[in-house]
Amino acid sequence: MEPISSSSDSSLNENSDEYLEEAEQNMLRAFDKIQKRYGWTDDYVLSIPYSRLMDLFSLIAREEQQEE
């Protein structure tokens, strides 16, 4: 079995970086929507259990789709 080494394939790294940047932007937008909707602070949103955050993200996404 060959050892796993860091990839020198720049396209893979660029795609990973792009994916992470997009995921981060999506998460920030979702946080902003939750804060705007409920008037919660960053600290409060960050204290919410992950499963509850996912429920809120899903709820907001469904409502936005229905509005379109």
PDB file of N, CA, C and O in Angstrom:
ATOM      1  N   MET A   1       0.845  -1.171   0.000  1.00  0.00           N
ATOM      2  CA  MET A   1       0.000   0.000   0.000  1.00  0.00           C
ATOM      3  C   MET A   1       0.893   1.238   0.000  1.00  0.00           C
ATOM      4  O   MET A   1       1.821   1.338   0.802  1.00  0.00           O
ATOM      5  N   GLU A   2       0.615   2.173  -0.892  1.00  0.00           N
ATOM      6  CA  GLU A   2       1.427   3.375  -0.998  1.00  0.00           C
ATOM      7  C   GLU A   2       0.959   4.405   0.019  1.00  0.00           C
ATOM      8  O   GLU A   2      -0.236   4.520   0.293  1.00  0.00           O
ATOM      9  N   PRO A   3       1.899   5.147   0.575  1.00  0.00           N
ATOM     10  CA  PRO A   3       1.499   6.185   1.540  1.00  0.00           C
ATOM     11  C   PRO A   3       0.713   7.290   0.851  1.00  0.00           C
ATOM     12  O   PRO A   3       0.930   7.593  -0.322  1.00  0.00           O
ATOM     13  N   ILE A   4      -0.183   7.871   1.587  1.00  0.00           N
ATOM     14  CA  ILE A   4      -0.973   8.982   1.063  1.00  0.00           C
ATOM     15  C   ILE A   4      -0.132  10.241   1.166  1.00  0.00           C
ATOM     16  O   ILE A   4       0.405  10.558   2.228  1.00  0.00           O
ATOM     17  N   SER A   5      -0.023  10.944   0.075  1.00  0.00           N
ATOM     18  CA  SER A   5       0.754  12.180   0.086  1.00  0.00           C
ATOM     19  C   SER A   5      -0.143  13.336  -0.318  1.00  0.00           C
ATOM     20  O   SER A   5      -1.221  13.138  -0.880  1.00  0.00           O
ATOM     21  N   SER A   6       0.308  14.526  -0.030  1.00  0.00           N
ATOM     22  CA  SER A   6      -0.481  15.688  -0.436  1.00  0.00           C
ATOM     23  C   SER A   6      -0.452  15.797  -1.944  1.00  0.00           C
ATOM     24  O   SER A   6       0.569  15.526  -2.576  1.00  0.00           O
ATOM     25  N   SER A   7      -1.555  16.187  -2.508  1.00  0.00           N
ATOM     26  CA  SER A   7      -1.690  16.246  -3.957  1.00  0.00           C
ATOM     27  C   SER A   7      -0.972  17.458  -4.514  1.00  0.00           C
ATOM     28  O   SER A   7      -1.059  18.558  -3.969  1.00  0.00           O
ATOM     29  N   SER A   8      -0.261  17.238  -5.613  1.00  0.00           N
ATOM     30  CA  SER A   8       0.366  18.373  -6.282  1.00  0.00           C
ATOM     31  C   SER A   8      -0.484  18.814  -7.467  1.00  0.00           C
ATOM     32  O   SER A   8      -0.101  19.723  -8.203  1.00  0.00           O
ATOM     33  N   ASP A   9      -1.628  18.178  -7.652  1.00  0.00           N
ATOM     34  CA  ASP A   9      -2.536  18.530  -8.738  1.00  0.00           C
ATOM     35  C   ASP A   9      -3.231  19.841  -8.377  1.00  0.00           C
ATOM     36  O   ASP A   9      -4.117  19.860  -7.522  1.00  0.00           O
ATOM     37  N   SER A  10      -2.833  20.932  -9.022  1.00  0.00           N
ATOM     38  CA  SER A  10      -3.364  22.247  -8.658  1.00  0.00           C
ATOM     39  C   SER A  10      -4.850  22.375  -8.949  1.00  0.00           C
ATOM     40  O   SER A  10      -5.546  23.108  -8.246  1.00  0.00           O
ATOM     41  N   SER A  11      -5.359  21.679  -9.971  1.00  0.00           N
ATOM     42  CA  SER A  11      -6.791  21.787 -10.270  1.00  0.00           C
ATOM     43  C   SER A  11      -7.620  21.193  -9.144  1.00  0.00           C
ATOM     44  O   SER A  11      -8.693  21.707  -8.826  1.00  0.00           O
ATOM     45  N   LEU A  12      -7.137  20.118  -8.537  1.00  0.00           N
ATOM     46  CA  LEU A  12      -7.848  19.528  -7.410  1.00  0.00           C
ATOM     47  C   LEU A  12      -7.863  20.511  -6.243  1.00  0.00           C
ATOM     48  O   LEU A  12      -8.896  20.709  -5.603  1.00  0.00           O
ATOM     49  N   ASN A  13      -6.719  21.120  -5.973  1.00  0.00           N
ATOM     50  CA  ASN A  13      -6.643  22.092  -4.885  1.00  0.00           C
ATOM     51  C   ASN A  13      -7.509  23.306  -5.172  1.00  0.00           C
ATOM     52  O   ASN A  13      -8.178  23.813  -4.272  1.00  0.00           O
ATOM     53  N   GLU A  14      -7.507  23.782  -6.416  1.00  0.00           N
ATOM     54  CA  GLU A  14      -8.340  24.926  -6.774  1.00  0.00           C
ATOM     55  C   GLU A  14      -9.808  24.586  -6.617  1.00  0.00           C
ATOM     56  O   GLU A  14     -10.577  25.392  -6.094  1.00  0.00           O
ATOM     57  N   ASN A  15     -10.212  23.397  -7.063  1.00  0.00           N
ATOM     58  CA  ASN A  15     -11.606  22.989  -6.923  1.00  0.00           C
ATOM     59  C   ASN A  15     -11.982  22.885  -5.454  1.00  0.00           C
ATOM     60  O   ASN A  15     -13.075  23.293  -5.063  1.00  0.00           O
ATOM     61  N   SER A  16     -11.089  22.343  -4.642  1.00  0.00           N
ATOM     62  CA  SER A  16     -11.356  22.235  -3.211  1.00  0.00           C
ATOM     63  C   SER A  16     -11.491  23.614  -2.594  1.00  0.00           C
ATOM     64  O   SER A  16     -12.390  23.858  -1.790  1.00  0.00           O
ATOM     65  N   ASP A  17     -10.587  24.523  -2.976  1.00  0.00           N
ATOM     66  CA  ASP A  17     -10.653  25.887  -2.452  1.00  0.00           C
ATOM     67  C   ASP A  17     -11.949  26.565  -2.875  1.00  0.00           C
ATOM     68  O   ASP A  17     -12.593  27.232  -2.066  1.00  0.00           O
ATOM     69  N   GLU A  18     -12.333  26.398  -4.132  1.00  0.00           N
ATOM     70  CA  GLU A  18     -13.578  26.996  -4.621  1.00  0.00           C
ATOM     71  C   GLU A  18     -14.778  26.423  -3.880  1.00  0.00           C
ATOM     72  O   GLU A  18     -15.693  27.158  -3.509  1.00  0.00           O
ATOM     73  N   TYR A  19     -14.773  25.112  -3.667  1.00  0.00           N
ATOM     74  CA  TYR A  19     -15.868  24.466  -2.947  1.00  0.00           C
ATOM     75  C   TYR A  19     -15.974  25.026  -1.529  1.00  0.00           C
ATOM     76  O   TYR A  19     -17.063  25.352  -1.057  1.00  0.00           O
ATOM     77  N   LEU A  20     -14.814  25.134  -0.855  1.00  0.00           N
ATOM     78  CA  LEU A  20     -14.821  25.645   0.515  1.00  0.00           C
ATOM     79  C   LEU A  20     -15.268  27.099   0.570  1.00  0.00           C
ATOM     80  O   LEU A  20     -16.006  27.490   1.475  1.00  0.00           O
ATOM     81  N   GLU A  21     -14.827  27.898  -0.390  1.00  0.00           N
ATOM     82  CA  GLU A  21     -15.247  29.298  -0.428  1.00  0.00           C
ATOM     83  C   GLU A  21     -16.747  29.408  -0.657  1.00  0.00           C
ATOM     84  O   GLU A  21     -17.417  30.218  -0.017  1.00  0.00           O
ATOM     85  N   GLU A  22     -17.278  28.594  -1.571  1.00  0.00           N
ATOM     86  CA  GLU A  22     -18.716  28.620  -1.842  1.00  0.00           C
ATOM     87  C   GLU A  22     -19.499  28.147  -0.623  1.00  0.00           C
ATOM     88  O   GLU A  22     -20.521  28.737  -0.273  1.00  0.00           O
ATOM     89  N   ALA A  23     -19.024  27.088   0.023  1.00  0.00           N
ATOM     90  CA  ALA A  23     -19.696  26.577   1.217  1.00  0.00           C
ATOM     91  C   ALA A  23     -19.693  27.622   2.327  1.00  0.00           C
ATOM     92  O   ALA A  23     -20.690  27.801   3.027  1.00  0.00           O
ATOM     93  N   GLU A  24     -18.561  28.312   2.483  1.00  0.00           N
ATOM     94  CA  GLU A  24     -18.467  29.352   3.502  1.00  0.00           C
ATOM     95  C   GLU A  24     -19.442  30.488   3.207  1.00  0.00           C
ATOM     96  O   GLU A  24     -20.119  30.977   4.112  1.00  0.00           O
ATOM     97  N   GLN A  25     -19.516  30.910   1.950  1.00  0.00           N
ATOM     98  CA  GLN A  25     -20.433  31.985   1.573  1.00  0.00           C
ATOM     99  C   GLN A  25     -21.885  31.570   1.799  1.00  0.00           C
ATOM    100  O   GLN A  25     -22.693  32.371   2.270  1.00  0.00           O
ATOM    101  N   ASN A  26     -22.221  30.324   1.466  1.00  0.00           N
ATOM    102  CA  ASN A  26     -23.579  29.830   1.691  1.00  0.00           C
ATOM    103  C   ASN A  26     -23.918  29.823   3.176  1.00  0.00           C
ATOM    104  O   ASN A  26     -25.026  30.187   3.568  1.00  0.00           O
ATOM    105  N   MET A  27     -22.956  29.405   4.002  1.00  0.00           N
ATOM    106  CA  MET A  27     -23.182  29.367   5.442  1.00  0.00           C
ATOM    107  C   MET A  27     -23.368  30.783   5.990  1.00  0.00           C
ATOM    108  O   MET A  27     -24.242  31.018   6.824  1.00  0.00           O
ATOM    109  N   LEU A  28     -22.549  31.718   5.523  1.00  0.00           N
ATOM    110  CA  LEU A  28     -22.685  33.105   5.983  1.00  0.00           C
ATOM    111  C   LEU A  28     -24.032  33.694   5.579  1.00  0.00           C
ATOM    112  O   LEU A  28     -24.661  34.403   6.364  1.00  0.00           O
ATOM    113  N   ARG A  29     -24.475  33.405   4.362  1.00  0.00           N
ATOM    114  CA  ARG A  29     -25.789  33.894   3.916  1.00  0.00           C
ATOM    115  C   ARG A  29     -26.901  33.292   4.769  1.00  0.00           C
ATOM    116  O   ARG A  29     -27.851  33.981   5.140  1.00  0.00           O
ATOM    117  N   ALA A  30     -26.778  32.007   5.077  1.00  0.00           N
ATOM    118  CA  ALA A  30     -27.792  31.349   5.897  1.00  0.00           C
ATOM    119  C   ALA A  30     -27.826  31.958   7.300  1.00  0.00           C
ATOM    120  O   ALA A  30     -28.902  32.196   7.850  1.00  0.00           O
ATOM    121  N   PHE A  31     -26.648  32.209   7.876  1.00  0.00           N
ATOM    122  CA  PHE A  31     -26.599  32.851   9.191  1.00  0.00           C
ATOM    123  C   PHE A  31     -27.263  34.220   9.134  1.00  0.00           C
ATOM    124  O   PHE A  31     -28.046  34.573  10.017  1.00  0.00           O
ATOM    125  N   ASP A  32     -26.951  34.991   8.096  1.00  0.00           N
ATOM    126  CA  ASP A  32     -27.545  36.324   7.955  1.00  0.00           C
ATOM    127  C   ASP A  32     -29.064  36.244   7.870  1.00  0.00           C
ATOM    128  O   ASP A  32     -29.768  37.054   8.473  1.00  0.00           O
ATOM    129  N   LYS A  33     -29.564  35.272   7.124  1.00  0.00           N
ATOM    130  CA  LYS A  33     -31.021  35.125   6.987  1.00  0.00           C
ATOM    131  C   LYS A  33     -31.664  34.778   8.319  1.00  0.00           C
ATOM    132  O   LYS A  33     -32.723  35.306   8.657  1.00  0.00           O
ATOM    133  N   ILE A  34     -31.025  33.888   9.078  1.00  0.00           N
ATOM    134  CA  ILE A  34     -31.562  33.515  10.390  1.00  0.00           C
ATOM    135  C   ILE A  34     -31.545  34.720  11.325  1.00  0.00           C
ATOM    136  O   ILE A  34     -32.516  34.978  12.037  1.00  0.00           O
ATOM    137  N   GLN A  35     -30.436  35.455  11.317  1.00  0.00           N
ATOM    138  CA  GLN A  35     -30.332  36.625  12.189  1.00  0.00           C
ATOM    139  C   GLN A  35     -31.372  37.680  11.829  1.00  0.00           C
ATOM    140  O   GLN A  35     -31.996  38.269  12.711  1.00  0.00           O
ATOM    141  N   LYS A  36     -31.555  37.916  10.548  1.00  0.00           N
ATOM    142  CA  LYS A  36     -32.534  38.909  10.109  1.00  0.00           C
ATOM    143  C   LYS A  36     -33.947  38.470  10.480  1.00  0.00           C
ATOM    144  O   LYS A  36     -34.752  39.270  10.957  1.00  0.00           O
ATOM    145  N   ARG A  37     -34.234  37.215  10.259  1.00  0.00           N
ATOM    146  CA  ARG A  37     -35.582  36.705  10.499  1.00  0.00           C
ATOM    147  C   ARG A  37     -35.954  36.719  11.979  1.00  0.00           C
ATOM    148  O   ARG A  37     -37.063  37.109  12.343  1.00  0.00           O
ATOM    149  N   TYR A  38     -35.012  36.287  12.836  1.00  0.00           N
ATOM    150  CA  TYR A  38     -35.321  36.135  14.256  1.00  0.00           C
ATOM    151  C   TYR A  38     -34.713  37.219  15.146  1.00  0.00           C
ATOM    152  O   TYR A  38     -35.034  37.295  16.332  1.00  0.00           O
ATOM    153  N   GLY A  39     -33.837  38.059  14.583  1.00  0.00           N
ATOM    154  CA  GLY A  39     -33.203  39.102  15.379  1.00  0.00           C
ATOM    155  C   GLY A  39     -32.157  38.577  16.351  1.00  0.00           C
ATOM    156  O   GLY A  39     -31.896  39.199  17.381  1.00  0.00           O
ATOM    157  N   TRP A  40     -31.561  37.446  16.030  1.00  0.00           N
ATOM    158  CA  TRP A  40     -30.582  36.820  16.916  1.00  0.00           C
ATOM    159  C   TRP A  40     -29.177  37.333  16.628  1.00  0.00           C
ATOM    160  O   TRP A  40     -28.869  37.726  15.503  1.00  0.00           O
ATOM    161  N   THR A  41     -28.327  37.327  17.655  1.00  0.00           N
ATOM    162  CA  THR A  41     -26.928  37.739  17.515  1.00  0.00           C
ATOM    163  C   THR A  41     -26.080  36.579  16.988  1.00  0.00           C
ATOM    164  O   THR A  41     -26.518  35.428  16.977  1.00  0.00           O
ATOM    165  N   ASP A  42     -24.858  36.904  16.551  1.00  0.00           N
ATOM    166  CA  ASP A  42     -23.912  35.864  16.127  1.00  0.00           C
ATOM    167  C   ASP A  42     -23.716  34.837  17.237  1.00  0.00           C
ATOM    168  O   ASP A  42     -23.776  33.630  17.002  1.00  0.00           O
ATOM    169  N   ASP A  43     -23.479  35.335  18.450  1.00  0.00           N
ATOM    170  CA  ASP A  43     -23.227  34.424  19.569  1.00  0.00           C
ATOM    171  C   ASP A  43     -24.400  33.479  19.798  1.00  0.00           C
ATOM    172  O   ASP A  43     -24.206  32.294  20.069  1.00  0.00           O
ATOM    173  N   TYR A  44     -25.617  34.006  19.688  1.00  0.00           N
ATOM    174  CA  TYR A  44     -26.779  33.146  19.903  1.00  0.00           C
ATOM    175  C   TYR A  44     -26.891  32.094  18.800  1.00  0.00           C
ATOM    176  O   TYR A  44     -27.118  30.917  19.082  1.00  0.00           O
ATOM    177  N   VAL A  45     -26.735  32.514  17.557  1.00  0.00           N
ATOM    178  CA  VAL A  45     -26.834  31.568  16.440  1.00  0.00           C
ATOM    179  C   VAL A  45     -25.763  30.492  16.575  1.00  0.00           C
ATOM    180  O   VAL A  45     -26.032  29.314  16.337  1.00  0.00           O
ATOM    181  N   LEU A  46     -24.556  30.888  16.953  1.00  0.00           N
ATOM    182  CA  LEU A  46     -23.471  29.917  17.107  1.00  0.00           C
ATOM    183  C   LEU A  46     -23.690  28.973  18.285  1.00  0.00           C
ATOM    184  O   LEU A  46     -23.078  27.907  18.343  1.00  0.00           O
ATOM    185  N   SER A  47     -24.553  29.352  19.222  1.00  0.00           N
ATOM    186  CA  SER A  47     -24.820  28.489  20.379  1.00  0.00           C
ATOM    187  C   SER A  47     -25.914  27.457  20.101  1.00  0.00           C
ATOM    188  O   SER A  47     -26.122  26.538  20.894  1.00  0.00           O
ATOM    189  N   ILE A  48     -26.607  27.610  18.982  1.00  0.00           N
ATOM    190  CA  ILE A  48     -27.690  26.691  18.628  1.00  0.00           C
ATOM    191  C   ILE A  48     -27.090  25.349  18.200  1.00  0.00           C
ATOM    192  O   ILE A  48     -26.102  25.324  17.465  1.00  0.00           O
ATOM    193  N   PRO A  49     -27.670  24.242  18.648  1.00  0.00           N
ATOM    194  CA  PRO A  49     -27.155  22.932  18.212  1.00  0.00           C
ATOM    195  C   PRO A  49     -27.181  22.806  16.685  1.00  0.00           C
ATOM    196  O   PRO A  49     -28.076  23.322  16.014  1.00  0.00           O
ATOM    197  N   TYR A  50     -26.179  22.111  16.164  1.00  0.00           N
ATOM    198  CA  TYR A  50     -26.022  21.961  14.714  1.00  0.00           C
ATOM    199  C   TYR A  50     -27.292  21.426  14.060  1.00  0.00           C
ATOM    200  O   TYR A  50     -27.703  21.919  13.010  1.00  0.00           O
ATOM    201  N   SER A  51     -27.913  20.428  14.669  1.00  0.00           N
ATOM    202  CA  SER A  51     -29.112  19.831  14.066  1.00  0.00           C
ATOM    203  C   SER A  51     -30.237  20.861  13.955  1.00  0.00           C
ATOM    204  O   SER A  51     -30.994  20.858  12.985  1.00  0.00           O
ATOM    205  N   ARG A  52     -30.343  21.730  14.939  1.00  0.00           N
ATOM    206  CA  ARG A  52     -31.372  22.779  14.895  1.00  0.00           C
ATOM    207  C   ARG A  52     -31.057  23.810  13.817  1.00  0.00           C
ATOM    208  O   ARG A  52     -31.960  24.287  13.130  1.00  0.00           O
ATOM    209  N   LEU A  53     -29.768  24.161  13.666  1.00  0.00           N
ATOM    210  CA  LEU A  53     -29.377  25.080  12.596  1.00  0.00           C
ATOM    211  C   LEU A  53     -29.754  24.509  11.236  1.00  0.00           C
ATOM    212  O   LEU A  53     -30.264  25.227  10.376  1.00  0.00           O
ATOM    213  N   MET A  54     -29.503  23.223  11.042  1.00  0.00           N
ATOM    214  CA  MET A  54     -29.836  22.591   9.767  1.00  0.00           C
ATOM    215  C   MET A  54     -31.341  22.628   9.533  1.00  0.00           C
ATOM    216  O   MET A  54     -31.790  22.828   8.404  1.00  0.00           O
ATOM    217  N   ASP A  55     -32.125  22.435  10.598  1.00  0.00           N
ATOM    218  CA  ASP A  55     -33.584  22.544  10.480  1.00  0.00           C
ATOM    219  C   ASP A  55     -33.983  23.953  10.035  1.00  0.00           C
ATOM    220  O   ASP A  55     -34.833  24.120   9.160  1.00  0.00           O
ATOM    221  N   LEU A  56     -33.365  24.951  10.643  1.00  0.00           N
ATOM    222  CA  LEU A  56     -33.675  26.342  10.283  1.00  0.00           C
ATOM    223  C   LEU A  56     -33.265  26.651   8.852  1.00  0.00           C
ATOM    224  O   LEU A  56     -34.010  27.303   8.120  1.00  0.00           O
ATOM    225  N   PHE A  57     -32.074  26.184   8.442  1.00  0.00           N
ATOM    226  CA  PHE A  57     -31.620  26.393   7.064  1.00  0.00           C
ATOM    227  C   PHE A  57     -32.605  25.766   6.082  1.00  0.00           C
ATOM    228  O   PHE A  57     -32.956  26.378   5.073  1.00  0.00           O
ATOM    229  N   SER A  58     -33.045  24.552   6.377  1.00  0.00           N
ATOM    230  CA  SER A  58     -33.988  23.854   5.493  1.00  0.00           C
ATOM    231  C   SER A  58     -35.319  24.584   5.424  1.00  0.00           C
ATOM    232  O   SER A  58     -35.896  24.733   4.346  1.00  0.00           O
ATOM    233  N   LEU A  59     -35.803  25.036   6.563  1.00  0.00           N
ATOM    234  CA  LEU A  59     -37.072  25.762   6.612  1.00  0.00           C
ATOM    235  C   LEU A  59     -37.004  27.027   5.766  1.00  0.00           C
ATOM    236  O   LEU A  59     -37.911  27.297   4.978  1.00  0.00           O
ATOM    237  N   ILE A  60     -35.953  27.790   5.922  1.00  0.00           N
ATOM    238  CA  ILE A  60     -35.808  29.033   5.165  1.00  0.00           C
ATOM    239  C   ILE A  60     -35.678  28.738   3.675  1.00  0.00           C
ATOM    240  O   ILE A  60     -36.266  29.443   2.855  1.00  0.00           O
ATOM    241  N   ALA A  61     -34.920  27.712   3.315  1.00  0.00           N
ATOM    242  CA  ALA A  61     -34.755  27.354   1.898  1.00  0.00           C
ATOM    243  C   ALA A  61     -36.090  26.944   1.285  1.00  0.00           C
ATOM    244  O   ALA A  61     -36.403  27.342   0.163  1.00  0.00           O
ATOM    245  N   ARG A  62     -36.884  26.148   2.014  1.00  0.00           N
ATOM    246  CA  ARG A  62     -38.202  25.734   1.501  1.00  0.00           C
ATOM    247  C   ARG A  62     -39.106  26.943   1.303  1.00  0.00           C
ATOM    248  O   ARG A  62     -39.790  27.052   0.286  1.00  0.00           O
ATOM    249  N   GLU A  63     -39.108  27.843   2.268  1.00  0.00           N
ATOM    250  CA  GLU A  63     -39.957  29.031   2.157  1.00  0.00           C
ATOM    251  C   GLU A  63     -39.525  29.915   0.990  1.00  0.00           C
ATOM    252  O   GLU A  63     -40.369  30.493   0.305  1.00  0.00           O
ATOM    253  N   GLU A  64     -38.217  30.024   0.760  1.00  0.00           N
ATOM    254  CA  GLU A  64     -37.731  30.816  -0.373  1.00  0.00           C
ATOM    255  C   GLU A  64     -38.136  30.177  -1.698  1.00  0.00           C
ATOM    256  O   GLU A  64     -38.471  30.885  -2.647  1.00  0.00           O
ATOM    257  N   GLN A  65     -38.109  28.856  -1.773  1.00  0.00           N
ATOM    258  CA  GLN A  65     -38.522  28.164  -3.003  1.00  0.00           C
ATOM    259  C   GLN A  65     -40.005  28.378  -3.261  1.00  0.00           C
ATOM    260  O   GLN A  65     -40.414  28.544  -4.410  1.00  0.00           O
ATOM    261  N   GLN A  66     -40.811  28.376  -2.213  1.00  0.00           N
ATOM    262  CA  GLN A  66     -42.249  28.577  -2.368  1.00  0.00           C
ATOM    263  C   GLN A  66     -42.567  29.995  -2.837  1.00  0.00           C
ATOM    264  O   GLN A  66     -43.550  30.218  -3.544  1.00  0.00           O
ATOM    265  N   GLU A  67     -41.723  30.956  -2.434  1.00  0.00           N
ATOM    266  CA  GLU A  67     -41.936  32.345  -2.836  1.00  0.00           C
ATOM    267  C   GLU A  67     -41.633  32.568  -4.310  1.00  0.00           C
ATOM    268  O   GLU A  67     -42.165  33.497  -4.917  1.00  0.00           O
ATOM    269  N   GLU A  68     -40.782  31.724  -4.895  1.00  0.00           N
ATOM    270  CA  GLU A  68     -40.389  31.902  -6.304  1.00  0.00           C
ATOM    271  C   GLU A  68     -41.457  31.472  -7.259  1.00  0.00           C
ATOM    272  O   GLU A  68     -41.272  31.561  -8.473  1.00  0.00           O
TER     273      GLU A  68
END
